[in-house]
Amino acid sequence: MHEAPAGPMIHVVSPNPAQDRLQVVPRLVPGEVHRAVDVVSRPGGKGMIVARGSVRLGGRAALHGFVGGSVGAQISAGCRELGIDDRHVPIRGETRVTTVIVDRATGASTVINEPGPEVGGAEVDALVERLLTAVRPGDLVVCTGSLPRGAPDDLYARCVSGLRGRDVLTVVDTSGPGLAAALRSGPDVVKVNEEELRVDGGLTGDGEDADLDALMTRALAAGARAVVVTRGAAGLSYRSADEGWDVSSPSVPVVNATGSGDMMLAGFVTSLAQGEDRPTALRTGAAAGAANARRLEPDLGGRDEVHELRSASVATAVAGLRP
């Protein structure tokens, strides 16, 4: 049995979960037959990584999404095992499996994402209604990952809009058509990489080559209250109308960087839930992402590991952006 920690709940909305299957090969050669030297299968997907990281750091987490079939049952079992509040909506389709092939020689990962099951309008409505019912003032809501087939592009925007005025911090981490809609719904934080912001945010014209600060300014003007742009080993940048931070990432030997952006998000929101300020939360996120990268599986050792790495992360103040 897990003793539930105190503090706000981090509700993770991740409609398209997956069972992750990691296979390590000595060297990946396309077109060749390979023999795996290590295989790991566990509940995964972006939402599960965020929720797992939050729990590892002493936070309270709930997962909201869709699960179906025997793979979906494994996702729910994984929630119970970790002490995550399982709030998934059951569906008839089978939850997807994500295959991750890790090249041990280079540390590079090849990820094969299945499309996942199709959901209907009633199931989408049930997810949103359950979320709005479960959230309490002071909680945090993270909308992350791809949308399953049948889900509307504005699903995350609906979640954010439904929570407006309820003293809830909303964070969106997505790409594709849902990003532009989510930006305009007014989330407290949007977390993306530069390519996602440039390609999917609907912020540039055809052929326009806007720099990163210009893109972040436009994201704020579109409706986001703050923007975090991750840059892998180079760290991350945070901008709002009031403050800006460039944060370095601790240097670690990389085993498998898959999920490091999600673990960064886990560190960031859990730090905020625990009452820490934005630069500390950003440094915690950078440290959590680095801790994840030095493991085969997306995971953390716990608070001590992340806090030790956080001491090697530096937050440099820069000017905020006025949209």
Secondary structure, 3 states (H helix, E strand, C coil): CCCCCCCCEEEEECCCCEEEEEEEECCCCCCCCCCCCEEEEEEECHHHHHHHHHHHCCCEEEEECEECHHHHHHHHHHHHHHCCEECCEECCCCCEEEEEEEECCCCCEEEEECCCCECCHHHHHHHHHHHHHHCCCCCEEEEECCCCECCCCCHHHHHHHHCCCCCCEEEEECCCHHHHHHHHCCCCEEEEEHHHHHHHCCCCCCCCCCCHHHHHHHHHHHCCCEEEEECHHHCEEEEECCCEEEECCCCCCCCCCCCHHHHHHHHHHHHHHCCCCHHHHHHHHHHHHHHHHCCCCCCCCCHHHHHHHHCCCCEEEECCCCC
